Amino acid sequence: MSESNQLTRLLIAWSAGDARALEQLTPLVYAELRRLAHSYMRSERAGHTLQTTALVHEAFLRLLGNPQEQWQNRAHFYGIAAQMMRRVLVDYARTNLRAKRGGAQVRVALEDVGEGAGQAVAQASFDVEVLALDAALAELNTIDARRARVVELRFFGGLSVEETAQVLHVAPDTVIRDWRVAKAWLFRHLNQ
């Protein structure tokens, strides 16, 4: 049995409430979830306080907290995992910005700020970018939900064109077109 077929079989069994299937599933998906999380984190600034392992674990905990999900196949699972990772990153960015606006912060005079100030500015910039992308995707979703989903699956999920087409039940050429249009729309929207 191929790994993809085995994964699909285990996902369906887990959906049906088989706890043993989850035990067998975890080591099969963990490496791929780490690869996805690593690809997200690779594009972030050096010294980012959220680590790849933490992103994987938080996303996986959220997946475990969603037992009513009826898994269709491998691509469907990784598509939902991508959505969870996106939510983790957005929640993380919101929490950091909330803290920067006076949460548990200590006020420091400008002349007392040391070399760590650059890192704080870089983190705030990352948080704003993640939130801007999330807001742009939410707006794109109101205009064209399928194209927003294509971005989520391809960018956040790391799914191939074929896997994305399978999840969305469309032709690969449709995914390619939607991907191209959505990227252009997001680029214009984020650079206004």
Residue, then its C-alpha position, 0 to 999 in steps of 0.5 A: m500500500s502506498e504511503s498516500n493510500q495508507l495515510t488516507r485510510l488512517l485519516i478516515a479511520w481517525s474520523a470514525g473515532d479510531a484512536r489507534a489510527l491517530e497513533q499510527l497517523t502521527p509519525l506519518v504526518y509529523a515530518e510533512l507538517r515540519r516541512l510545511a512549518h519550516s517553509y513558512m518560518r524560512s521566509e521570516r526574519a532571523g530570530h523570530t520567537l516562534q519556532t518551527t516545532a512550536l508552529v507544528h505542535e500548535a497546528f496539530l493540537r488544533l487539528l486534534g481539537n477538531p475531531q468531527e472533521q471528515w477527512q477525505n484524503r492526504a491533500h484535504f488533511y494538509g490543506i486543513a493543516a495549512q489553514m491551522m498554521r495560518r491561524v497560529l501565525v495570525d494569532y501569534a502576530r495579534t498577540n505580539l502587537r497587542a503586547k506591544r501596545g501596552g500589554a505587559q510592557v515596561r516603558v523605556a526611554l529612547e536613549d536606554v534602548g540597546e541593540g535589541a530595538g532592531q529585533a523588536v522593530a523587525q518583529a512588529s514589522f513581521d506581525v503587521e505583514v502577517l495581519a495585512l496578508d490575513a486581511a487581504l486574504a479575507e477580502l479576497n475570500t469575499i470577492d472570490a472564495r476559490r482563489a483565496r482557498v488556492v492561495e491558502l492551499r498553495f502558499f500556506g499548505g505547500l500543496s502542489v497544483e495537482e493536490t490543490a485541484q484535488v482538494l477543490h475538485v477543479a482542474p489543475d489548469t483552473v488552479i494555475r489560473d486562479w493562483r496567477v490571478a490571486k497573486a496579482w490581486l494580493f500584490r496590488h492590494l498589499n502594495q497600495 
